[in-house]
Amino acid sequence: MRIGFLGAGKMAEAILAALIRSRVASAARIRICDVVPARRADLRRRYGVRVADTATDLVRASDVVFLAVKPQDLDQLLTHVAPALAPRHVVISIAAGKTLAQLQKLAGRQVRLVRVMPNLAVMVGEGMSAFCLGRRAVPADRKLAARLLGCCGRVVEIREKHFDAVTALSGSGPAFFTYLLVALADAAVAEGLPAADARLLAEQTMLGAARYLLETGIEPEELIRAVASPKGTTAAGLKELERPAVRRTLARTIRAAARRSRELSHG
Ligand SMILES: NC(=O)c1ccc[n+]([C@@H]2O[C@H](COP(=O)([O-])OP(=O)(O)OC[C@H]3O[C@@H](n4cnc5c(N)ncnc54)[C@H](OP(=O)(O)O)[C@@H]3O)[C@@H](O)[C@H]2O)c1
């Protein structure tokens, strides 16, 4: 299987590095194409991947094509390479806000498409990617998408109508969780903790809580109960946190991000 990346920016690099690291694909089977010559040379030097001179050359020499340019560059690029797309191709778009209908219209009705919403954490192998299949995709494409994206984090298949909520929760989520982390760490600094210690404690605690939930499979409420003994320190803190206004603000945060995602997708 030959894998091509149209656009070799931050996300493309994160995915191709994970593919090579996890031996899902060798560097010799990966091609990139980018408008920036220095970027092409840099990735070739650091990963040993091949470089295609043009986007059409890349498509012709690939079986799987990742669309990894910014959304505003995608329409023109996809229209340009569409004539080179054949039934063997699986086209995987990671462009935020580009719907399957929009992609299908540009790529051609017969093209096998996968739409993905990854997040920033693919860069450290802890990404969360949600995907959905286009009308022409076959069941094997589901397995392929899960395998390719699974090497840089967790993967879930969702219905396309849920993409805006996913964009709000896991796409924008790294920023929201980090905001909470900073607020909690700052409050600990106000209690006298040195800032560097507060940051490490907050980061590792967020990571630890998430891993604990993922690895034990327990309900979040159960974790909270396990930490909060009656009348203890956690219970005292939770009493403040559990005010309805806090939950309302968090709900508004997700709603606003999802609404903006809808606006960006549908104009
Ligand atoms: N970053 C995130 O956290 C994140 C999360 C979810 C989804 N995404 C999606 O991932 C995609 C890539 O994002 P990114 O952060 O990796 O962007 P990026 O770093 O800007 O990478 C895109 C690369 O593609 C190049 N490019 C533009 N037009 C091209 C063309 N016609 N042919 C070949 N290369 C072209 C760009 O060159 P120039 O710089 O010269 O334009 C740039 O080097 C976006 O669609 C974004 O919506 C990103």
The ligand as an SDF file (V2000), in Angstrom:
LIG
                    3D

 48 52  0  0  0  0  0  0  0  0999 V2000
   -3.5690   21.4790   13.5060 N   0  0  0  0  0  0  0  0  0  0  0  0
   -4.5770   20.8670   14.1200 C   0  0  0  0  0  0  0  0  0  0  0  0
   -4.6530   20.7570   15.3550 O   0  0  0  0  0  0  0  0  0  0  0  0
   -5.6830   20.2220   13.2980 C   0  0  0  0  0  0  0  0  0  0  0  0
   -6.7060   19.4920   13.9550 C   0  0  0  0  0  0  0  0  0  0  0  0
   -7.7000   18.8900   13.1660 C   0  0  0  0  0  0  0  0  0  0  0  0
   -7.6700   19.0130   11.7850 C   0  0  0  0  0  0  0  0  0  0  0  0
   -6.6720   19.7270   11.1870 N   0  0  0  0  0  0  0  0  0  0  0  0
   -6.6930   19.8540    9.7240 C   0  0  0  0  0  0  0  0  0  0  0  0
   -5.4980   19.3390    9.1990 O   0  0  0  0  0  0  0  0  0  0  0  0
   -5.2020   19.9980    7.9890 C   0  0  0  0  0  0  0  0  0  0  0  0
   -3.7350   20.3620    7.9800 C   0  0  0  0  0  0  0  0  0  0  0  0
   -3.4800   21.2240    9.0760 O   0  0  0  0  0  0  0  0  0  0  0  0
   -1.9950   21.5810    9.5120 P   0  0  0  0  0  0  0  0  0  0  0  0
   -2.0950   22.2090   10.8640 O   0  0  0  0  0  0  0  0  0  0  0  0
   -1.1140   20.3980    9.2960 O   0  0  0  0  0  0  0  0  0  0  0  0
   -1.6650   22.7280    8.4110 O   0  0  0  0  0  0  0  0  0  0  0  0
   -0.2620   23.2400    7.8660 P   0  0  0  0  0  0  0  0  0  0  0  0
    0.8160   22.9590    8.8630 O   0  0  0  0  0  0  0  0  0  0  0  0
   -0.4790   24.6280    7.3600 O   0  0  0  0  0  0  0  0  0  0  0  0
    0.0060   22.2510    6.6310 O   0  0  0  0  0  0  0  0  0  0  0  0
   -0.5510   22.3770    5.3560 C   0  0  0  0  0  0  0  0  0  0  0  0
    0.5980   22.3370    4.3360 C   0  0  0  0  0  0  0  0  0  0  0  0
    0.0660   22.1680    3.0120 O   0  0  0  0  0  0  0  0  0  0  0  0
    0.7030   23.0960    2.1450 C   0  0  0  0  0  0  0  0  0  0  0  0
   -0.1230   23.3620    0.9580 N   0  0  0  0  0  0  0  0  0  0  0  0
   -1.0390   24.3420    0.7580 C   0  0  0  0  0  0  0  0  0  0  0  0
   -1.6030   24.2250   -0.4790 N   0  0  0  0  0  0  0  0  0  0  0  0
   -1.0130   23.1470   -1.0650 C   0  0  0  0  0  0  0  0  0  0  0  0
   -1.1600   22.5150   -2.3370 C   0  0  0  0  0  0  0  0  0  0  0  0
   -2.0040   22.9750   -3.2600 N   0  0  0  0  0  0  0  0  0  0  0  0
   -0.4000   21.4240   -2.6220 N   0  0  0  0  0  0  0  0  0  0  0  0
    0.4630   20.9490   -1.7090 C   0  0  0  0  0  0  0  0  0  0  0  0
    0.6700   21.5120   -0.4870 N   0  0  0  0  0  0  0  0  0  0  0  0
   -0.0730   22.5940   -0.1510 C   0  0  0  0  0  0  0  0  0  0  0  0
    0.9160   24.3050    3.0270 C   0  0  0  0  0  0  0  0  0  0  0  0
    1.8290   25.2250    2.4760 O   0  0  0  0  0  0  0  0  0  0  0  0
    1.6520   26.8010    2.9130 P   0  0  0  0  0  0  0  0  0  0  0  0
    2.0530   26.8580    4.3520 O   0  0  0  0  0  0  0  0  0  0  0  0
    2.5880   27.5280    1.9990 O   0  0  0  0  0  0  0  0  0  0  0  0
    0.2090   27.1480    2.6840 O   0  0  0  0  0  0  0  0  0  0  0  0
    1.4240   23.6250    4.3240 C   0  0  0  0  0  0  0  0  0  0  0  0
    2.8030   23.3340    4.2610 O   0  0  0  0  0  0  0  0  0  0  0  0
   -6.1210   21.2210    7.8980 C   0  0  0  0  0  0  0  0  0  0  0  0
   -7.0970   21.0270    6.8870 O   0  0  0  0  0  0  0  0  0  0  0  0
   -6.7650   21.2980    9.2710 C   0  0  0  0  0  0  0  0  0  0  0  0
   -8.1170   21.7150    9.1720 O   0  0  0  0  0  0  0  0  0  0  0  0
   -5.6760   20.3260   11.9170 C   0  0  0  0  0  0  0  0  0  0  0  0
  1  2  1  0
  2  3  2  0
  2  4  1  0
  4  5  1  0
  4 48  2  0
  5  6  2  0
  6  7  1  0
  7  8  2  0
  8  9  1  0
  8 48  1  0
  9 10  1  0
  9 46  1  0
 10 11  1  0
 11 12  1  0
 11 44  1  0
 12 13  1  0
 13 14  1  0
 14 15  2  0
 14 16  1  0
 14 17  1  0
 17 18  1  0
 18 19  2  0
 18 20  1  0
 18 21  1  0
 21 22  1  0
 22 23  1  0
 23 24  1  0
 23 42  1  0
 24 25  1  0
 25 26  1  0
 25 36  1  0
 26 27  1  0
 26 35  1  0
 27 28  2  0
 28 29  1  0
 29 30  1  0
 29 35  2  0
 30 31  1  0
 30 32  2  0
 32 33  1  0
 33 34  2  0
 34 35  1  0
 36 37  1  0
 36 42  1  0
 37 38  1  0
 38 39  2  0
 38 40  1  0
 38 41  1  0
 42 43  1  0
 44 45  1  0
 44 46  1  0
 46 47  1  0
M  CHG  2   8   1  16  -1
M  END
$$$$
